[in-house]
Amino acid sequence: MTASTREPSRVLVTGGAGFIGSAYTRMLAADGIAVTVLDKLTYAGNPANLEGVAHTFVHGDVCDPVLLSQVVPGHDAVVNFAAESHVDRSIEGAAEFVRTNVLGVQALMQACLDAGIPRVVQVSTDEVYGSIDSGSWNEFAPLRPRSPYAASKAGGDMIARSYAITHGLPVSITRCGNNYGPRQYPEKVIPLFVTNLLQGRKVPLYGDGGNVRDWVHVDDHCAGIRLVARMGEPGEVYHIAGTAELSNVRLTERILAACGAGWDMVEHVEDRKGHDRRYSLDDARLRAMGYAPRVGFDQGLAETVRWYAENPDWWKALL
């Protein structure tokens, strides 16, 4: 099976009611692309994320092969965002992460193979590589996950790649840094800090705050995925990097400034288990295909803070 290089016209987005999946759905729908969203609507899947967006919605589980056999056929691309994605939750209990992030990928890849889908993208994370002291990972770096979440995503990636190698399924894999932007569930660090500060509550800073992450705006991430959905090679991995590599201390400074708060609003808390020190991606491969992030971090953070300040009904309903 050979992958097409044209823009897909009918796309199935699994996990499309979540933070990144809904942003991707909005991007495609804005350009007149027909989108079907499949979402189980767990705590992180929110129908409000898709209000006003043209799409067909299917409520269901990516692990359900019977449902997938009914939903997948007829699309010319499938993009898989469906995942359990919070590291802290995976430390507390890993079973659901393995179910969704590994078994769900296998069920979806099989359904895509059976339906002859001409383009598939498995959306993954930089966390599969573990931690890097200096430099940046390229797409050929070994996978050394250090949390149950990261291990489950690595397992799903390997399942996806195996379908490309063994069966010829035209599936590409994307891996990105830490996402941020409007509509992100407030368990993640930026919306957690912002919503805490908007309520006059302190923000919890893990350990010494020296952990470093690469921050990519959700719209830039989605643009990178869209490029891979059009031009990616089967079985290949593509990195989507952002515009700011920041320690958690520097990130906290930026959030405090954006919210008009001071360091008296920071509470130092015990570090979590297995907290990776640093992530960093080399995205030269995707840039050679035309990718370039467009949202500078300070601009994107200011717009994100403004969105949460102007939409308290959205996030207060989740608390």
N, C-alpha and C positions, 0 to 999 in steps of 0.2 A: 504494500500500500504506500503510495507516494503522497506526501503532503502538498496541498495547494498553497499558492502564495497570495491568493486574492483575499480581500476582506470578507470574513464570514457574514452571511446575511440573516441567518437564524441561529441563535446561540442559546444553549442551555447553560445556565449559571447555577451550579449547586452551592448551597450556602449563601444564596443571593440576598437574604434578608439581614445578613450580618454587616459589620462595619465596612470591610473592604469589598465584599461581594455586592453590596447595595451601591457603593460608589461606582463599581464597574458597570452595574446595570444601568445606572443613571447616565454614564458616559455613552454607552452603546445606544440607549433609547433616544438620547438627545440627537443622535445622528441617524435616526430612523431605522435602526437595526431591530429586528423582532427578537425579543428576549423572553425565554421561559425561565422562571426562578423555581428551583426545588429547594425547600428548606424545611427542616424538622421543627423549627421555632423552639429551640431550647432557650435557656435564659438569655443568650447573646443574640438570638435571632429576633428581630423586631419588625413587625409589619409597618410600623410608623416610618421606618427607614425608606420605604418604597412608596409613600404617599405622593400622589401626583406624577408618578413615573409609569409610562406605558409598558406593561408587561403581562405575561400570563403566569399566574401563581399556582404552584402545586405544593400542597402540604404533605411532606413525607420524608422518609429516612434514606440517606444515601446507601445504607447497608441493606436495603430491601431489594433483592434482585427481581422480584415480580413487578414491583412498581417501576424500577428502572427499565425493564423490558418494554413497558408501556410508554414511558416518558422520553427516553433517549432517542428513539428512531425519529427521523424527519428533520433533525438539526444538522447543520454543516459545521458546527464547532461545539465542544463541551469544555467549559472551564471550571475546574474544581476548587472552590473555596471552602467547601464543607470540612470543618475541622474543629476539634477541641484545641484551644490555643493558649490557655493561661498556665504558665509554668508552675505557679504556686498551687493551683488546683491539681496539677498532675502529680505533685509531690504528696499531696494529701490522699490521692487515689488515682491510680494509673489505668484502671481497667477500661473506662470509657474512652480514654485517649487511644488505647490500642484498638478498640472496636471501631471507632470512627476513622482514625487517621491511617490505619493499616487495612483492616477488613473492609472498610467503606471504599477505600481506593481500589482494592481488588474487585469488589462488586461493580464499581463504576467502570473500571477498565474493561472488564468482561462484557458489560452491556454495550460499551462503545465499540468493541471488537465485533460483537454479534450484529450490531446495527450498521457497521461499515462507516462510522463517523470519520470524515476526512481530516479533522483537526481536533486535537485534544491538548489541553494545558493543565498540568498538575502544579498548583500554587504552593510553594514551600517557603522555607525560612533559612536564614543564615545560621540559626542555632544548631543545625545538624552537624556543623563543623567543630563544635566545642568552643574552645577559647584560643585566642591568638595574641601573643605578647607584643609583636611588632609586625609591620607589613600588612598585607591583605591576602585573603584567599582568592585564588582563581577557581574556575569551575572544575578543575581536576584535583583539588585538595581532598585528602581522605576524610571520610565522615567519622567523627569522634564525638557523638552526642553525649551530654553529661546530665541531662534531666529526662524523666520519662516522657515529657512532651516532645523534646527534641528527638529522642530515640524513636518515638512513634512516627514523627514526620519523616525521619530518615528511612524507616521501614516502608512507609507509603511511597516515598520516592523510588526506592529500589523495586517495589512491585510495579510501579508505572514504567520504569525503565525496562524491566523484564518483559513487559508486554510489547514494548517497541522492538527489543532485540529478538525475542522468541517468535512473536506473532506478526511483527511488522506494523503494529498499531502506531499511527503518526502522533505520538504524544511527546511533548516537550515539557521540561520542568523549569520553573522559575524559582529563584531564591532571593529574598529581599531582606533589608534591614528592618529596624523598628518603624512601624507606621504610626502616623498621627493625623488628626484632622477631625472635622465634625462627625458626630454620630458614633464615635468610638465608645464602647461600653466602659463605664467608669470604674472598672477594676484595673485597667491599664494605667501606667504611671501618669501620663499627661492629663487625661480627663479626670483621674482620681485627684491629682493635685489641684487642678483648676476648680473642680466642683467643691472640694474641701474649702478652698480659699474663698470661693463665692459664698459659702455658708459660714465664714468666719472660723473655720476649724483648721487645726494644724495639719501639716503634711508629714507623712512618715518617710524618712530617708534611711535606706538600708545601709548598715555597716559604716564604712568610712566614706561612702559616696564616690569611690574611685572607679567603679565599674563603668566601662566605656561602651557606648552604642552608636551606631550609624542611623541617623533619622531621615526617613523618606516620607514626604507628604503622600497621602493616599492617592491623590490624583496623578502624581508622577508614577507611583507604583502601578496604577491601573493602565496608564499609557504604555508602560514597559510591557505589561502582560499583553496588551492589545497588539503590540508590535510582534511579540513572540507568537501570538495566535495567528498572525498573518505570515511570518517569515521563519519561524523557528524550525530547526531540523529535528526529525524524529529521534528520540533517545538522548537528545542533548540538553544540557543545563545552561541557563542564562541568569546572570546576576543582575539585580536591579538595586543600585545603590542610591543614596540620598545626597543631601547637601550639607550635612553637619555631623561630625563625629565628636560627641560630647561625653565627658564624664557625667555621672549623675549629679555631682555637685554643681558643675557648670549648667546642666539642664535645669536644676532647681533654681539657680540664680536667674536664668532667663524666664522661668515661669513666675517666680516671685515678682520680677520687674514688670512682666506683662499684666500681672494682676494687681499691681500697686501694693504689694506686701513686703515685709521685711523678714530677716532671718529669725526673728522671734516666733514666726509661724511654722518653724521647722522642728520636728521631733525626731531625734536619732533613735532608730530601733535596731534590734538584733538582726544581723544579716541572715538571709535565707540559706538553706542547705544547697551546696553545689553551685553557688552563684558564679556564673562565668564572668571572668574579668573583662574581656574585651572581644568585640566582634568587628570585623572590617572586611568589606567585599571589594574586589577588583571587578569593575563592570565594563572593562574595555571591549569585551566581546559584543555586548549589546550596543554600546556607543558606536561601534563600527557599523552597526545596522541602522543607525540614525537616532538612537535614544539619547536624550539629555534631560535631566530634571529641570523643571521650570520654576518651581516654587522655592524661593529662598527660605531658610528656616525661620528667621525672625518674622518675615512676612506671614508665613504659614502659621506660626504660633500665635501671632496677634489675631489673625482671622479666626483661628480655632477658639481662642479665649472669648472672642466676641460672639461666636456662635453659641457657646455654652451659656454665656451671660444673657443672650437674647432668647434662649430656648429652655428655660428652667423646667417647663412642663415635661419635656422629653426625658431629661435625665432624672428628675425627682421621682418620676413614676417607676424608675428602675431601682431606687435605693430602698 
